[in-house]
Amino acid sequence: MFENKNKYLADEVATQPLRNPVSGETHKAARAYRLQRVRQQLKAVDCAAILLYDPVNIRYATDTSNMQVWTLHNYARYALVFADGPVVLFEFHNCEHLHQGNELLDEIRPAINWSYFGAGSRIGEKALAWADDIQAVIRQHAGDKVRLAVDKVDLEGLDLLREAGLTLIEGHSLMEQARRIKSPAELELMRWTIAVCERGIQRMHGALRPGMTENELWAWLHYENVRHGGEWIETRLLASGPRTNPWMQESSDRVMQEGEIVCFDTDLIGPYGYCADISRAWTVGHVSPSTEQRKLYRLAHEQVQHNMALLRPGLSHREFVEQSWDIPPAYWHNRYCCVVHGVGLVDEYPALAHKGADWASSGYDGVFEENMVLCVESYIGEQGGKEGIKLEQQVLITANGCEALSRYPWQTDWL
């Protein structure tokens, strides 16, 4: 797809949609593996089932999707997954037809929405009906007074489930552990999402002109994601010129000027619900960088490459952080929030703090394993500086180290 020296396909070629290489059998294998991972985690902590409300967790366990962003803040659908028993989806009003052909689902029941949006002044009544419904299904398939994991639910609901004799276990960490190790089929789905994301990046690169707004540029990433069956983008992290320092400013109607730095972080949830999390930096108009821009880019690239070279199975989080690239003091204040983080359907466990005081306050140990997928992060921008550089690479931990999953090129002529 990409030519040498950061020159890309002609616009008329880039406008053609990509062909989806993922087979139906690969998709089925990925969903079966994920359900197996959830059940393994349930058995490891002696839980009869898990109640899922987070739409990402529901997607992981059941491979169902319905209004994903809306249900992040409207608790209108949920699922019960049993360690030894059925998968029961409680779906939004009249949406059962969305999941025809999904072999993971044993039963679809109507959800009872007892949030204020759905229930108003009848919250208490609706919550009681919800708790009775949950208890009935658990009693039918696992008996009374069992251990139930829950990823998230409002306080009143937790109290009602406890009053029914259920022992509740924190379930969000259980799901993060399940999602941690990817199967070969999952990696095929993720590679397709990354290809879609890179097509969006390519369109942005080709469209970038002085005089356009940040929002106009950012729209191309959404366009390519949606037309290839992708789902949403978690942030709007694209900034130009003085808005690149400090980082974390989202795209705006600012008009970009020739020669300025433009950086972005895709945070793209693409086809099949997988995440492509990639950051690159260019100059507006693709002109040669200034000496200062080149220096910032070289340091950010060096940080990413140094930390990628450390990653391998069996390395502990602490060992990795201790050996990670030393951020020069001038850039420490504006450092990125983590050194690396996991990624799957979205950003996932682990998220590793920098060495020193950051590790002392927020670090936690663990071990990298084969088939974990990580994003290696860098932000280099001096406090009070004119611009900064954000870079990020998505990688797979293999038996021999790590493999870059993104093929989108760096600005090698800046190094």
PyMOL commands that set and color helices and strands:
alter all, ss='L'
color gray80, all
select helices_A, chain A and resi 4-6+11-14+24-44+55-62+70-72+96-99+116-142+155-163+172-179+184-207+214-227+241-244+271-273+291-310+317-323+329-332+357-362+412-414
alter helices_A, ss='H'
color red, helices_A
select strands_A, chain A and resi 49-52+78-82+87-91+107-110+147-150+167-170+232-233+238-240+261-265+268-269+275-276+279-283+340-343+347-352+373-380+389-398+401-404
alter strands_A, ss='S'
color yellow, strands_A
deselect
rebuild
show_as cartoon
